[in-house]
Amino acid sequence: MVTTALQGRCNTEASDIKRVKEFGAHDFFGSADPAEAENWLTDLERVLEALQCPDGDRVPLAAFLLKGNAYH
C-alpha cells in the first residue's frame, strides 16, 4: 500500500506535498532549540522513507516545508 502511494517516486508537485503531509510531515518555522530542528528532520526522514521518496527529491520537499525564519 505505501509502495503504491507515490508509486516509488516523490517530487514537489502539490499532490506529493499533500501526501507527505498526510503521512505526518509538517512545516518547520525554526527554533532556538537545536533538538526541535533535529526532531523535525528525523520525523520528515521517516515519512520520506515510508513513501520511498528518491534521495534526489528529498531536499526539495524538505525545503518546501521550511517556513519563515527557517526558510531564510
N, C-alpha and C positions, 0 to 999 in steps of 0.2 A: 504494500500500500504506500509506504513512504517512498519507495523506489519510483513509483509512478507519479508521485505528487508533482515533481518537476521533470519527470522522465530523464533523470540523471543529469540534468543541466539546471543552471540557475543564472539569471542575469538581472540587470537593473530595470527591466520592464516593470510597469506598475503592478501587473498581476503577480510577478515573482516577489516583489517587495511586500505585497499584501500577504502572500503565502508565508514569507519569512516571519512577518509579524503575527500571523495566526499560530505559528509554532512557538511563539513566546518571545521573540526578539522585540526590543523596544528602543525608542530613541534615547540618546545619551546627550545631556546638556552640559556635561562637565562636572567636576567636583574637586574640592581641595583635598579630598581623601583618595590617595592612590589605590587603596583597596576597593573602593567603589568602582573605579575605572577598570580594575583588573577583573572584578566580578562581572561587570557588563561584558567585557571581552570574552571571558570564559563562557558565559551564557550564550553569547552570539556564536561562538565557535561550535558549541554543542548543537545549536539549531542548524547551522550550515552543514555540519557533518551529517545530521539526521536527514537532511534534504539532499545529500550527496552533491553539494554545490562544488563545482570545479574550483581549484585553487585560484585560477585567474579571475574568477568572478567574485571572490570573497572580499577583496579590498574595495571595489566599487560599491558593493552592498553595504559594507561597514561604514564607508564614508557617507553614504546617503543617510544613515541613521544618526550621524553626528549632527547636532543642532546647536545653535547659539555659540557660546564661547568654545565648546568642544570642536566645532567645525572650523572656527577661525584659528 
